[in-house]
């Protein structure tokens, strides 16, 4: 049972990491008009992306811990 939960946590970690990276990348845009570059940044979107990545790291650590634990 612990193996199944560990695998689910690792898959969830990969999904959360993917969501986080996409959120951070999409939170900033820039446009160049007549030689002037205008940029806009969504700080809330960046924060959300970093939270997703942090949760992904925690889930990955938990999954690896469950998979590496010796069976009793």
mmCIF file as Biopython writes it, N, C-alpha, C and O atoms, coordinates in Angstrom:
data_model
#
loop_
_atom_site.group_PDB
_atom_site.id
_atom_site.type_symbol
_atom_site.label_atom_id
_atom_site.label_alt_id
_atom_site.label_comp_id
_atom_site.label_asym_id
_atom_site.label_entity_id
_atom_site.label_seq_id
_atom_site.pdbx_PDB_ins_code
_atom_site.Cartn_x
_atom_site.Cartn_y
_atom_site.Cartn_z
_atom_site.occupancy
_atom_site.B_iso_or_equiv
_atom_site.auth_seq_id
_atom_site.auth_asym_id
_atom_site.pdbx_PDB_model_num
ATOM 1   N N  . UNK A ? 1  ? 0.810  -1.188 0.000   1.0 0.0 1  A 1 
ATOM 2   C CA . UNK A ? 1  ? 0.000  0.000  0.000   1.0 0.0 1  A 1 
ATOM 3   C C  . UNK A ? 1  ? 0.858  1.259  0.000   1.0 0.0 1  A 1 
ATOM 4   O O  . UNK A ? 1  ? 0.535  2.244  -0.664  1.0 0.0 1  A 1 
ATOM 5   N N  . UNK A ? 2  ? 1.966  1.215  0.759   1.0 0.0 2  A 1 
ATOM 6   C CA . UNK A ? 2  ? 2.859  2.365  0.810   1.0 0.0 2  A 1 
ATOM 7   C C  . UNK A ? 2  ? 3.492  2.637  -0.548  1.0 0.0 2  A 1 
ATOM 8   O O  . UNK A ? 2  ? 3.755  3.788  -0.896  1.0 0.0 2  A 1 
ATOM 9   N N  . UNK A ? 3  ? 3.734  1.583  -1.309  1.0 0.0 3  A 1 
ATOM 10  C CA . UNK A ? 3  ? 4.327  1.744  -2.644  1.0 0.0 3  A 1 
ATOM 11  C C  . UNK A ? 3  ? 3.374  2.489  -3.569  1.0 0.0 3  A 1 
ATOM 12  O O  . UNK A ? 3  ? 3.792  3.361  -4.329  1.0 0.0 3  A 1 
ATOM 13  N N  . UNK A ? 4  ? 2.103  2.145  -3.503  1.0 0.0 4  A 1 
ATOM 14  C CA . UNK A ? 4  ? 1.108  2.802  -4.354  1.0 0.0 4  A 1 
ATOM 15  C C  . UNK A ? 4  ? 1.000  4.283  -3.988  1.0 0.0 4  A 1 
ATOM 16  O O  . UNK A ? 4  ? 0.956  5.134  -4.876  1.0 0.0 4  A 1 
ATOM 17  N N  . UNK A ? 5  ? 0.959  4.595  -2.705  1.0 0.0 5  A 1 
ATOM 18  C CA . UNK A ? 5  ? 0.871  5.985  -2.263  1.0 0.0 5  A 1 
ATOM 19  C C  . UNK A ? 5  ? 2.128  6.747  -2.676  1.0 0.0 5  A 1 
ATOM 20  O O  . UNK A ? 5  ? 2.044  7.904  -3.089  1.0 0.0 5  A 1 
ATOM 21  N N  . UNK A ? 6  ? 3.288  6.110  -2.567  1.0 0.0 6  A 1 
ATOM 22  C CA . UNK A ? 6  ? 4.537  6.745  -2.986  1.0 0.0 6  A 1 
ATOM 23  C C  . UNK A ? 6  ? 4.539  7.082  -4.466  1.0 0.0 6  A 1 
ATOM 24  O O  . UNK A ? 6  ? 4.965  8.169  -4.858  1.0 0.0 6  A 1 
ATOM 25  N N  . UNK A ? 7  ? 4.068  6.162  -5.287  1.0 0.0 7  A 1 
ATOM 26  C CA . UNK A ? 7  ? 4.008  6.401  -6.734  1.0 0.0 7  A 1 
ATOM 27  C C  . UNK A ? 7  ? 3.021  7.524  -7.047  1.0 0.0 7  A 1 
ATOM 28  O O  . UNK A ? 7  ? 3.292  8.373  -7.896  1.0 0.0 7  A 1 
ATOM 29  N N  . UNK A ? 8  ? 1.880  7.528  -6.362  1.0 0.0 8  A 1 
ATOM 30  C CA . UNK A ? 8  ? 0.887  8.587  -6.572  1.0 0.0 8  A 1 
ATOM 31  C C  . UNK A ? 8  ? 1.471  9.941  -6.181  1.0 0.0 8  A 1 
ATOM 32  O O  . UNK A ? 8  ? 1.245  10.933 -6.874  1.0 0.0 8  A 1 
ATOM 33  N N  . UNK A ? 9  ? 2.214  9.995  -5.088  1.0 0.0 9  A 1 
ATOM 34  C CA . UNK A ? 9  ? 2.834  11.256 -4.674  1.0 0.0 9  A 1 
ATOM 35  C C  . UNK A ? 9  ? 3.859  11.746 -5.693  1.0 0.0 9  A 1 
ATOM 36  O O  . UNK A ? 9  ? 3.942  12.946 -5.954  1.0 0.0 9  A 1 
ATOM 37  N N  . UNK A ? 10 ? 4.637  10.838 -6.268  1.0 0.0 10 A 1 
ATOM 38  C CA . UNK A ? 10 ? 5.633  11.237 -7.257  1.0 0.0 10 A 1 
ATOM 39  C C  . UNK A ? 10 ? 4.956  11.753 -8.528  1.0 0.0 10 A 1 
ATOM 40  O O  . UNK A ? 10 ? 5.400  12.743 -9.110  1.0 0.0 10 A 1 
ATOM 41  N N  . UNK A ? 11 ? 3.897  11.093 -8.954  1.0 0.0 11 A 1 
ATOM 42  C CA . UNK A ? 11 ? 3.162  11.565 -10.137 1.0 0.0 11 A 1 
ATOM 43  C C  . UNK A ? 11 ? 2.535  12.928 -9.852  1.0 0.0 11 A 1 
ATOM 44  O O  . UNK A ? 11 ? 2.561  13.814 -10.706 1.0 0.0 11 A 1 
ATOM 45  N N  . UNK A ? 12 ? 1.975  13.099 -8.659  1.0 0.0 12 A 1 
ATOM 46  C CA . UNK A ? 12 ? 1.396  14.394 -8.285  1.0 0.0 12 A 1 
ATOM 47  C C  . UNK A ? 12 ? 2.469  15.474 -8.233  1.0 0.0 12 A 1 
ATOM 48  O O  . UNK A ? 12 ? 2.216  16.621 -8.602  1.0 0.0 12 A 1 
ATOM 49  N N  . UNK A ? 13 ? 3.665  15.112 -7.776  1.0 0.0 13 A 1 
ATOM 50  C CA . UNK A ? 13 ? 4.767  16.074 -7.721  1.0 0.0 13 A 1 
ATOM 51  C C  . UNK A ? 13 ? 5.163  16.540 -9.120  1.0 0.0 13 A 1 
ATOM 52  O O  . UNK A ? 13 ? 5.412  17.725 -9.339  1.0 0.0 13 A 1 
ATOM 53  N N  . UNK A ? 14 ? 5.220  15.609 -10.055 1.0 0.0 14 A 1 
ATOM 54  C CA . UNK A ? 14 ? 5.550  15.987 -11.434 1.0 0.0 14 A 1 
ATOM 55  C C  . UNK A ? 14 ? 4.480  16.902 -12.015 1.0 0.0 14 A 1 
ATOM 56  O O  . UNK A ? 14 ? 4.800  17.875 -12.698 1.0 0.0 14 A 1 
ATOM 57  N N  . UNK A ? 15 ? 3.222  16.602 -11.751 1.0 0.0 15 A 1 
ATOM 58  C CA . UNK A ? 15 ? 2.121  17.427 -12.242 1.0 0.0 15 A 1 
ATOM 59  C C  . UNK A ? 15 ? 2.164  18.824 -11.629 1.0 0.0 15 A 1 
ATOM 60  O O  . UNK A ? 15 ? 2.003  19.816 -12.340 1.0 0.0 15 A 1 
ATOM 61  N N  . UNK A ? 16 ? 2.380  18.912 -10.309 1.0 0.0 16 A 1 
ATOM 62  C CA . UNK A ? 16 ? 2.454  20.210 -9.644  1.0 0.0 16 A 1 
ATOM 63  C C  . UNK A ? 16 ? 3.651  21.026 -10.126 1.0 0.0 16 A 1 
ATOM 64  O O  . UNK A ? 16 ? 3.551  22.241 -10.298 1.0 0.0 16 A 1 
ATOM 65  N N  . UNK A ? 17 ? 4.775  20.361 -10.343 1.0 0.0 17 A 1 
ATOM 66  C CA . UNK A ? 17 ? 5.946  21.061 -10.877 1.0 0.0 17 A 1 
ATOM 67  C C  . UNK A ? 17 ? 5.680  21.621 -12.257 1.0 0.0 17 A 1 
ATOM 68  O O  . UNK A ? 17 ? 6.061  22.753 -12.557 1.0 0.0 17 A 1 
ATOM 69  N N  . UNK A ? 18 ? 5.027  20.835 -13.098 1.0 0.0 18 A 1 
ATOM 70  C CA . UNK A ? 18 ? 4.671  21.287 -14.444 1.0 0.0 18 A 1 
ATOM 71  C C  . UNK A ? 18 ? 3.740  22.501 -14.387 1.0 0.0 18 A 1 
ATOM 72  O O  . UNK A ? 18 ? 3.952  23.487 -15.092 1.0 0.0 18 A 1 
ATOM 73  N N  . UNK A ? 19 ? 2.711  22.419 -13.544 1.0 0.0 19 A 1 
ATOM 74  C CA . UNK A ? 19 ? 1.794  23.544 -13.397 1.0 0.0 19 A 1 
ATOM 75  C C  . UNK A ? 19 ? 2.516  24.792 -12.892 1.0 0.0 19 A 1 
ATOM 76  O O  . UNK A ? 19 ? 2.267  25.897 -13.374 1.0 0.0 19 A 1 
ATOM 77  N N  . UNK A ? 20 ? 3.400  24.612 -11.932 1.0 0.0 20 A 1 
ATOM 78  C CA . UNK A ? 20 ? 4.127  25.742 -11.360 1.0 0.0 20 A 1 
ATOM 79  C C  . UNK A ? 20 ? 5.025  26.428 -12.367 1.0 0.0 20 A 1 
ATOM 80  O O  . UNK A ? 20 ? 5.047  27.656 -12.448 1.0 0.0 20 A 1 
ATOM 81  N N  . UNK A ? 21 ? 5.766  25.647 -13.135 1.0 0.0 21 A 1 
ATOM 82  C CA . UNK A ? 21 ? 6.661  26.231 -14.144 1.0 0.0 21 A 1 
ATOM 83  C C  . UNK A ? 21 ? 5.857  26.974 -15.202 1.0 0.0 21 A 1 
ATOM 84  O O  . UNK A ? 21 ? 6.234  28.077 -15.597 1.0 0.0 21 A 1 
ATOM 85  N N  . UNK A ? 22 ? 4.766  26.396 -15.663 1.0 0.0 22 A 1 
ATOM 86  C CA . UNK A ? 22 ? 3.922  27.079 -16.649 1.0 0.0 22 A 1 
ATOM 87  C C  . UNK A ? 22 ? 3.338  28.366 -16.079 1.0 0.0 22 A 1 
ATOM 88  O O  . UNK A ? 22 ? 3.273  29.375 -16.781 1.0 0.0 22 A 1 
ATOM 89  N N  . UNK A ? 23 ? 2.918  28.348 -14.835 1.0 0.0 23 A 1 
ATOM 90  C CA . UNK A ? 23 ? 2.333  29.537 -14.203 1.0 0.0 23 A 1 
ATOM 91  C C  . UNK A ? 23 ? 3.364  30.661 -14.116 1.0 0.0 23 A 1 
ATOM 92  O O  . UNK A ? 23 ? 3.038  31.818 -14.380 1.0 0.0 23 A 1 
ATOM 93  N N  . UNK A ? 24 ? 4.587  30.338 -13.756 1.0 0.0 24 A 1 
ATOM 94  C CA . UNK A ? 24 ? 5.628  31.357 -13.645 1.0 0.0 24 A 1 
ATOM 95  C C  . UNK A ? 24 ? 5.976  31.915 -15.024 1.0 0.0 24 A 1 
ATOM 96  O O  . UNK A ? 24 ? 6.165  33.123 -15.172 1.0 0.0 24 A 1 
ATOM 97  N N  . UNK A ? 25 ? 6.061  31.056 -16.023 1.0 0.0 25 A 1 
ATOM 98  C CA . UNK A ? 25 ? 6.397  31.509 -17.371 1.0 0.0 25 A 1 
ATOM 99  C C  . UNK A ? 25 ? 5.309  32.382 -17.971 1.0 0.0 25 A 1 
ATOM 100 O O  . UNK A ? 25 ? 5.612  33.336 -18.687 1.0 0.0 25 A 1 
ATOM 101 N N  . UNK A ? 26 ? 4.052  32.077 -17.693 1.0 0.0 26 A 1 
ATOM 102 C CA . UNK A ? 26 ? 2.944  32.821 -18.282 1.0 0.0 26 A 1 
ATOM 103 C C  . UNK A ? 26 ? 2.606  34.095 -17.513 1.0 0.0 26 A 1 
ATOM 104 O O  . UNK A ? 26 ? 1.754  34.865 -17.957 1.0 0.0 26 A 1 
ATOM 105 N N  . UNK A ? 27 ? 3.244  34.335 -16.383 1.0 0.0 27 A 1 
ATOM 106 C CA . UNK A ? 27 ? 2.897  35.495 -15.572 1.0 0.0 27 A 1 
ATOM 107 C C  . UNK A ? 27 ? 3.571  36.774 -16.059 1.0 0.0 27 A 1 
ATOM 108 O O  . UNK A ? 27 ? 3.257  37.854 -15.559 1.0 0.0 27 A 1 
ATOM 109 N N  . UNK A ? 28 ? 4.476  36.682 -17.007 1.0 0.0 28 A 1 
ATOM 110 C CA . UNK A ? 28 ? 5.154  37.876 -17.512 1.0 0.0 28 A 1 
ATOM 111 C C  . UNK A ? 28 ? 5.079  37.897 -19.039 1.0 0.0 28 A 1 
ATOM 112 O O  . UNK A ? 28 ? 5.330  36.891 -19.703 1.0 0.0 28 A 1 
ATOM 113 N N  . UNK A ? 29 ? 4.727  39.063 -19.578 1.0 0.0 29 A 1 
ATOM 114 C CA . UNK A ? 29 ? 4.666  39.258 -21.022 1.0 0.0 29 A 1 
ATOM 115 C C  . UNK A ? 29 ? 5.333  40.580 -21.374 1.0 0.0 29 A 1 
ATOM 116 O O  . UNK A ? 29 ? 5.349  41.507 -20.564 1.0 0.0 29 A 1 
ATOM 117 N N  . UNK A ? 30 ? 5.879  40.666 -22.570 1.0 0.0 30 A 1 
ATOM 118 C CA . UNK A ? 30 ? 6.463  41.926 -23.029 1.0 0.0 30 A 1 
ATOM 119 C C  . UNK A ? 30 ? 6.157  42.118 -24.507 1.0 0.0 30 A 1 
ATOM 120 O O  . UNK A ? 30 ? 6.041  41.159 -25.271 1.0 0.0 30 A 1 
ATOM 121 N N  . UNK A ? 31 ? 6.029  43.394 -24.890 1.0 0.0 31 A 1 
ATOM 122 C CA . UNK A ? 31 ? 5.720  43.766 -26.265 1.0 0.0 31 A 1 
ATOM 123 C C  . UNK A ? 31 ? 6.653  44.906 -26.653 1.0 0.0 31 A 1 
ATOM 124 O O  . UNK A ? 31 ? 6.894  45.818 -25.863 1.0 0.0 31 A 1 
ATOM 125 N N  . UNK A ? 32 ? 7.175  44.849 -27.872 1.0 0.0 32 A 1 
ATOM 126 C CA . UNK A ? 32 ? 8.033  45.934 -28.348 1.0 0.0 32 A 1 
ATOM 127 C C  . UNK A ? 32 ? 7.268  46.747 -29.386 1.0 0.0 32 A 1 
ATOM 128 O O  . UNK A ? 32 ? 6.844  46.220 -30.414 1.0 0.0 32 A 1 
ATOM 129 N N  . UNK A ? 33 ? 7.097  48.043 -29.102 1.0 0.0 33 A 1 
ATOM 130 C CA . UNK A ? 33 ? 6.385  48.956 -29.988 1.0 0.0 33 A 1 
ATOM 131 C C  . UNK A ? 33 ? 7.291  50.144 -30.290 1.0 0.0 33 A 1 
ATOM 132 O O  . UNK A ? 33 ? 7.695  50.875 -29.385 1.0 0.0 33 A 1 
ATOM 133 N N  . UNK A ? 34 ? 7.602  50.329 -31.555 1.0 0.0 34 A 1 
ATOM 134 C CA . UNK A ? 34 ? 8.439  51.446 -32.008 1.0 0.0 34 A 1 
ATOM 135 C C  . UNK A ? 34 ? 9.753  51.536 -31.247 1.0 0.0 34 A 1 
ATOM 136 O O  . UNK A ? 34 ? 10.194 52.630 -30.895 1.0 0.0 34 A 1 
ATOM 137 N N  . UNK A ? 35 ? 10.367 50.419 -30.998 1.0 0.0 35 A 1 
ATOM 138 C CA . UNK A ? 35 ? 11.666 50.379 -30.334 1.0 0.0 35 A 1 
ATOM 139 C C  . UNK A ? 35 ? 11.593 50.477 -28.822 1.0 0.0 35 A 1 
ATOM 140 O O  . UNK A ? 35 ? 12.629 50.467 -28.157 1.0 0.0 35 A 1 
ATOM 141 N N  . UNK A ? 36 ? 10.385 50.572 -28.259 1.0 0.0 36 A 1 
ATOM 142 C CA . UNK A ? 36 ? 10.214 50.647 -26.811 1.0 0.0 36 A 1 
ATOM 143 C C  . UNK A ? 36 ? 9.598  49.338 -26.341 1.0 0.0 36 A 1 
ATOM 144 O O  . UNK A ? 36 ? 8.570  48.900 -26.856 1.0 0.0 36 A 1 
ATOM 145 N N  . UNK A ? 37 ? 10.230 48.733 -25.374 1.0 0.0 37 A 1 
ATOM 146 C CA . UNK A ? 37 ? 9.727  47.456 -24.861 1.0 0.0 37 A 1 
ATOM 147 C C  . UNK A ? 37 ? 8.843  47.710 -23.647 1.0 0.0 37 A 1 
ATOM 148 O O  . UNK A ? 37 ? 9.270  48.327 -22.671 1.0 0.0 37 A 1 
ATOM 149 N N  . UNK A ? 38 ? 7.620  47.232 -23.719 1.0 0.0 38 A 1 
ATOM 150 C CA . UNK A ? 38 ? 6.678  47.334 -22.617 1.0 0.0 38 A 1 
ATOM 151 C C  . UNK A ? 38 ? 6.505  45.940 -22.021 1.0 0.0 38 A 1 
ATOM 152 O O  . UNK A ? 38 ? 6.326  44.960 -22.745 1.0 0.0 38 A 1 
ATOM 153 N N  . UNK A ? 39 ? 6.561  45.867 -20.702 1.0 0.0 39 A 1 
ATOM 154 C CA . UNK A ? 39 ? 6.400  44.559 -20.066 1.0 0.0 39 A 1 
ATOM 155 C C  . UNK A ? 39 ? 5.379  44.650 -18.938 1.0 0.0 39 A 1 
ATOM 156 O O  . UNK A ? 39 ? 5.235  45.681 -18.282 1.0 0.0 39 A 1 
ATOM 157 N N  . UNK A ? 40 ? 4.686  43.556 -18.735 1.0 0.0 40 A 1 
ATOM 158 C CA . UNK A ? 40 ? 3.707  43.457 -17.649 1.0 0.0 40 A 1 
ATOM 159 C C  . UNK A ? 40 ? 3.956  42.159 -16.908 1.0 0.0 40 A 1 
ATOM 160 O O  . UNK A ? 40 ? 4.294  41.138 -17.508 1.0 0.0 40 A 1 
ATOM 161 N N  . UNK A ? 41 ? 3.786  42.211 -15.599 1.0 0.0 41 A 1 
ATOM 162 C CA . UNK A ? 41 ? 4.058  41.041 -14.773 1.0 0.0 41 A 1 
ATOM 163 C C  . UNK A ? 41 ? 2.938  40.846 -13.772 1.0 0.0 41 A 1 
ATOM 164 O O  . UNK A ? 41 ? 2.492  41.797 -13.130 1.0 0.0 41 A 1 
ATOM 165 N N  . UNK A ? 42 ? 2.489  39.618 -13.642 1.0 0.0 42 A 1 
ATOM 166 C CA . UNK A ? 42 ? 1.451  39.259 -12.690 1.0 0.0 42 A 1 
ATOM 167 C C  . UNK A ? 42 ? 2.118  38.634 -11.473 1.0 0.0 42 A 1 
ATOM 168 O O  . UNK A ? 42 ? 2.480  37.458 -11.494 1.0 0.0 42 A 1 
ATOM 169 N N  . UNK A ? 43 ? 2.282  39.422 -10.410 1.0 0.0 43 A 1 
ATOM 170 C CA . UNK A ? 43 ? 2.989  38.923 -9.226  1.0 0.0 43 A 1 
ATOM 171 C C  . UNK A ? 43 ? 2.199  37.829 -8.507  1.0 0.0 43 A 1 
ATOM 172 O O  . UNK A ? 43 ? 2.784  36.901 -7.950  1.0 0.0 43 A 1 
ATOM 173 N N  . UNK A ? 44 ? 0.883  37.940 -8.522  1.0 0.0 44 A 1 
ATOM 174 C CA . UNK A ? 44 ? 0.056  36.899 -7.898  1.0 0.0 44 A 1 
ATOM 175 C C  . UNK A ? 44 ? 0.201  35.569 -8.619  1.0 0.0 44 A 1 
ATOM 176 O O  . UNK A ? 44 ? 0.236  34.511 -7.991  1.0 0.0 44 A 1 
ATOM 177 N N  . UNK A ? 45 ? 0.287  35.631 -9.957  1.0 0.0 45 A 1 
ATOM 178 C CA . UNK A ? 45 ? 0.479  34.412 -10.741 1.0 0.0 45 A 1 
ATOM 179 C C  . UNK A ? 45 ? 1.829  33.777 -10.475 1.0 0.0 45 A 1 
ATOM 180 O O  . UNK A ? 45 ? 1.956  32.554 -10.425 1.0 0.0 45 A 1 
ATOM 181 N N  . UNK A ? 46 ? 2.844  34.629 -10.303 1.0 0.0 46 A 1 
ATOM 182 C CA . UNK A ? 46 ? 4.175  34.099 -9.987  1.0 0.0 46 A 1 
ATOM 183 C C  . UNK A ? 46 ? 4.176  33.429 -8.619  1.0 0.0 46 A 1 
ATOM 184 O O  . UNK A ? 46 ? 4.755  32.357 -8.446  1.0 0.0 46 A 1 
ATOM 185 N N  . UNK A ? 47 ? 3.524  34.068 -7.647  1.0 0.0 47 A 1 
ATOM 186 C CA . UNK A ? 47 ? 3.452  33.480 -6.303  1.0 0.0 47 A 1 
ATOM 187 C C  . UNK A ? 47 ? 2.769  32.125 -6.336  1.0 0.0 47 A 1 
ATOM 188 O O  . UNK A ? 47 ? 3.231  31.168 -5.714  1.0 0.0 47 A 1 
ATOM 189 N N  . UNK A ? 48 ? 1.668  32.054 -7.066  1.0 0.0 48 A 1 
ATOM 190 C CA . UNK A ? 48 ? 0.942  30.785 -7.184  1.0 0.0 48 A 1 
ATOM 191 C C  . UNK A ? 48 ? 1.820  29.721 -7.825  1.0 0.0 48 A 1 
ATOM 192 O O  . UNK A ? 48 ? 1.803  28.565 -7.402  1.0 0.0 48 A 1 
ATOM 193 N N  . UNK A ? 49 ? 2.588  30.102 -8.841  1.0 0.0 49 A 1 
ATOM 194 C CA . UNK A ? 49 ? 3.491  29.161 -9.485  1.0 0.0 49 A 1 
ATOM 195 C C  . UNK A ? 49 ? 4.549  28.635 -8.534  1.0 0.0 49 A 1 
ATOM 196 O O  . UNK A ? 49 ? 4.853  27.442 -8.528  1.0 0.0 49 A 1 
ATOM 197 N N  . UNK A ? 50 ? 5.111  29.532 -7.727  1.0 0.0 50 A 1 
ATOM 198 C CA . UNK A ? 50 ? 6.124  29.094 -6.764  1.0 0.0 50 A 1 
ATOM 199 C C  . UNK A ? 50 ? 5.517  28.200 -5.680  1.0 0.0 50 A 1 
ATOM 200 O O  . UNK A ? 50 ? 6.174  27.280 -5.194  1.0 0.0 50 A 1 
ATOM 201 N N  . UNK A ? 51 ? 4.270  28.468 -5.304  1.0 0.0 51 A 1 
ATOM 202 C CA . UNK A ? 51 ? 3.603  27.608 -4.317  1.0 0.0 51 A 1 
ATOM 203 C C  . UNK A ? 51 ? 3.391  26.216 -4.902  1.0 0.0 51 A 1 
ATOM 204 O O  . UNK A ? 51 ? 3.605  25.217 -4.216  1.0 0.0 51 A 1 
ATOM 205 N N  . UNK A ? 52 ? 2.969  26.143 -6.171  1.0 0.0 52 A 1 
ATOM 206 C CA . UNK A ? 52 ? 2.799  24.833 -6.814  1.0 0.0 52 A 1 
ATOM 207 C C  . UNK A ? 52 ? 4.130  24.074 -6.855  1.0 0.0 52 A 1 
ATOM 208 O O  . UNK A ? 52 ? 4.179  22.877 -6.571  1.0 0.0 52 A 1 
ATOM 209 N N  . UNK A ? 53 ? 5.202  24.779 -7.209  1.0 0.0 53 A 1 
ATOM 210 C CA . UNK A ? 53 ? 6.510  24.106 -7.270  1.0 0.0 53 A 1 
ATOM 211 C C  . UNK A ? 53 ? 6.957  23.636 -5.888  1.0 0.0 53 A 1 
ATOM 212 O O  . UNK A ? 53 ? 7.535  22.557 -5.758  1.0 0.0 53 A 1 
ATOM 213 N N  . UNK A ? 54 ? 6.692  24.440 -4.850  1.0 0.0 54 A 1 
ATOM 214 C CA . UNK A ? 54 ? 7.048  24.042 -3.488  1.0 0.0 54 A 1 
ATOM 215 C C  . UNK A ? 54 ? 6.278  22.811 -3.031  1.0 0.0 54 A 1 
ATOM 216 O O  . UNK A ? 54 ? 6.844  21.904 -2.421  1.0 0.0 54 A 1 
ATOM 217 N N  . UNK A ? 55 ? 4.982  22.787 -3.329  1.0 0.0 55 A 1 
ATOM 218 C CA . UNK A ? 55 ? 4.185  21.611 -2.989  1.0 0.0 55 A 1 
ATOM 219 C C  . UNK A ? 55 ? 4.644  20.381 -3.768  1.0 0.0 55 A 1 
ATOM 220 O O  . UNK A ? 55 ? 4.600  19.262 -3.258  1.0 0.0 55 A 1 
ATOM 221 N N  . UNK A ? 56 ? 5.085  20.597 -5.005  1.0 0.0 56 A 1 
ATOM 222 C CA . UNK A ? 56 ? 5.623  19.497 -5.803  1.0 0.0 56 A 1 
ATOM 223 C C  . UNK A ? 56 ? 6.878  18.912 -5.180  1.0 0.0 56 A 1 
ATOM 224 O O  . UNK A ? 56 ? 7.063  17.695 -5.169  1.0 0.0 56 A 1 
ATOM 225 N N  . UNK A ? 57 ? 7.737  19.777 -4.661  1.0 0.0 57 A 1 
ATOM 226 C CA . UNK A ? 57 ? 8.971  19.299 -4.014  1.0 0.0 57 A 1 
ATOM 227 C C  . UNK A ? 57 ? 8.632  18.492 -2.762  1.0 0.0 57 A 1 
ATOM 228 O O  . UNK A ? 57 ? 9.237  17.451 -2.504  1.0 0.0 57 A 1 
ATOM 229 N N  . UNK A ? 58 ? 7.664  18.978 -1.986  1.0 0.0 58 A 1 
ATOM 230 C CA . UNK A ? 58 ? 7.264  18.263 -0.765  1.0 0.0 58 A 1 
ATOM 231 C C  . UNK A ? 58 ? 6.665  16.895 -1.121  1.0 0.0 58 A 1 
ATOM 232 O O  . UNK A ? 58 ? 6.979  15.893 -0.479  1.0 0.0 58 A 1 
ATOM 233 N N  . UNK A ? 59 ? 5.803  16.857 -2.143  1.0 0.0 59 A 1 
ATOM 234 C CA . UNK A ? 59 ? 5.196  15.593 -2.562  1.0 0.0 59 A 1 
ATOM 235 C C  . UNK A ? 59 ? 6.256  14.631 -3.090  1.0 0.0 59 A 1 
ATOM 236 O O  . UNK A ? 59 ? 6.192  13.429 -2.831  1.0 0.0 59 A 1 
ATOM 237 N N  . UNK A ? 60 ? 7.232  15.160 -3.832  1.0 0.0 60 A 1 
ATOM 238 C CA . UNK A ? 60 ? 8.309  14.314 -4.348  1.0 0.0 60 A 1 
ATOM 239 C C  . UNK A ? 60 ? 9.131  13.713 -3.203  1.0 0.0 60 A 1 
ATOM 240 O O  . UNK A ? 60 ? 9.460  12.527 -3.225  1.0 0.0 60 A 1 
ATOM 241 N N  . UNK A ? 61 ? 9.454  14.528 -2.220  1.0 0.0 61 A 1 
ATOM 242 C CA . UNK A ? 61 ? 10.210 14.030 -1.075  1.0 0.0 61 A 1 
ATOM 243 C C  . UNK A ? 61 ? 9.425  12.955 -0.325  1.0 0.0 61 A 1 
ATOM 244 O O  . UNK A ? 61 ? 9.989  11.937 0.075   1.0 0.0 61 A 1 
ATOM 245 N N  . UNK A ? 62 ? 8.126  13.181 -0.136  1.0 0.0 62 A 1 
ATOM 246 C CA . UNK A ? 62 ? 7.298  12.183 0.540   1.0 0.0 62 A 1 
ATOM 247 C C  . UNK A ? 62 ? 7.207  10.893 -0.251  1.0 0.0 62 A 1 
ATOM 248 O O  . UNK A ? 62 ? 7.268  9.808  0.327   1.0 0.0 62 A 1 
ATOM 249 N N  . UNK A ? 63 ? 7.062  10.996 -1.568  1.0 0.0 63 A 1 
ATOM 250 C CA . UNK A ? 63 ? 6.989  9.800  -2.410  1.0 0.0 63 A 1 
ATOM 251 C C  . UNK A ? 63 ? 8.275  9.011  -2.386  1.0 0.0 63 A 1 
ATOM 252 O O  . UNK A ? 63 ? 8.257  7.783  -2.290  1.0 0.0 63 A 1 
ATOM 253 N N  . UNK A ? 64 ? 9.392  9.709  -2.473  1.0 0.0 64 A 1 
ATOM 254 C CA . UNK A ? 64 ? 10.689 9.016  -2.431  1.0 0.0 64 A 1 
ATOM 255 C C  . UNK A ? 64 ? 10.903 8.364  -1.069  1.0 0.0 64 A 1 
ATOM 256 O O  . UNK A ? 64 ? 11.424 7.252  -0.981  1.0 0.0 64 A 1 
ATOM 257 N N  . UNK A ? 65 ? 10.494 9.068  0.001   1.0 0.0 65 A 1 
ATOM 258 C CA . UNK A ? 65 ? 10.622 8.491  1.330   1.0 0.0 65 A 1 
ATOM 259 C C  . UNK A ? 65 ? 9.813  7.207  1.459   1.0 0.0 65 A 1 
ATOM 260 O O  . UNK A ? 65 ? 10.303 6.214  1.997   1.0 0.0 65 A 1 
ATOM 261 N N  . UNK A ? 66 ? 8.574  7.223  0.965   1.0 0.0 66 A 1 
ATOM 262 C CA . UNK A ? 66 ? 7.731  6.028  1.070   1.0 0.0 66 A 1 
ATOM 263 C C  . UNK A ? 66 ? 8.274  4.872  0.222   1.0 0.0 66 A 1 
ATOM 264 O O  . UNK A ? 66 ? 8.181  3.711  0.621   1.0 0.0 66 A 1 
ATOM 265 N N  . UNK A ? 67 ? 8.834  5.186  -0.934  1.0 0.0 67 A 1 
ATOM 266 C CA . UNK A ? 67 ? 9.349  4.113  -1.793  1.0 0.0 67 A 1 
ATOM 267 C C  . UNK A ? 67 ? 10.677 3.545  -1.295  1.0 0.0 67 A 1 
ATOM 268 O O  . UNK A ? 67 ? 10.983 2.378  -1.539  1.0 0.0 67 A 1 
ATOM 269 N N  . UNK A ? 68 ? 11.461 4.361  -0.603  1.0 0.0 68 A 1 
ATOM 270 C CA . UNK A ? 68 ? 12.770 3.889  -0.160  1.0 0.0 68 A 1 
ATOM 271 C C  . UNK A ? 68 ? 12.719 3.226  1.208   1.0 0.0 68 A 1 
ATOM 272 O O  . UNK A ? 68 ? 13.688 2.589  1.621   1.0 0.0 68 A 1 
ATOM 273 N N  . UNK A ? 69 ? 11.611 3.365  1.912   1.0 0.0 69 A 1 
ATOM 274 C CA . UNK A ? 69 ? 11.486 2.767  3.239   1.0 0.0 69 A 1 
ATOM 275 C C  . UNK A ? 69 ? 11.454 1.248  3.140   1.0 0.0 69 A 1 
ATOM 276 O O  . UNK A ? 69 ? 10.741 0.694  2.304   1.0 0.0 69 A 1 
ATOM 277 N N  . UNK A ? 70 ? 12.223 0.572  3.990   1.0 0.0 70 A 1 
ATOM 278 C CA . UNK A ? 70 ? 12.266 -0.883 3.965   1.0 0.0 70 A 1 
ATOM 279 C C  . UNK A ? 70 ? 10.935 -1.481 4.410   1.0 0.0 70 A 1 
ATOM 280 O O  . UNK A ? 70 ? 10.282 -0.975 5.324   1.0 0.0 70 A 1 
ATOM 281 N N  . UNK A ? 71 ? 10.551 -2.558 3.750   1.0 0.0 71 A 1 
ATOM 282 C CA . UNK A ? 71 ? 9.311  -3.228 4.120   1.0 0.0 71 A 1 
ATOM 283 C C  . UNK A ? 71 ? 9.527  -4.037 5.385   1.0 0.0 71 A 1 
ATOM 284 O O  . UNK A ? 71 ? 10.560 -4.683 5.560   1.0 0.0 71 A 1 
ATOM 285 N N  . UNK A ? 72 ? 8.538  -3.993 6.263   1.0 0.0 72 A 1 
ATOM 286 C CA . UNK A ? 72 ? 8.644  -4.733 7.529   1.0 0.0 72 A 1 
ATOM 287 C C  . UNK A ? 72 ? 8.131  -6.133 7.392   1.0 0.0 72 A 1 
ATOM 288 O O  . UNK A ? 72 ? 8.146  -6.894 8.360   1.0 0.0 72 A 1 
#
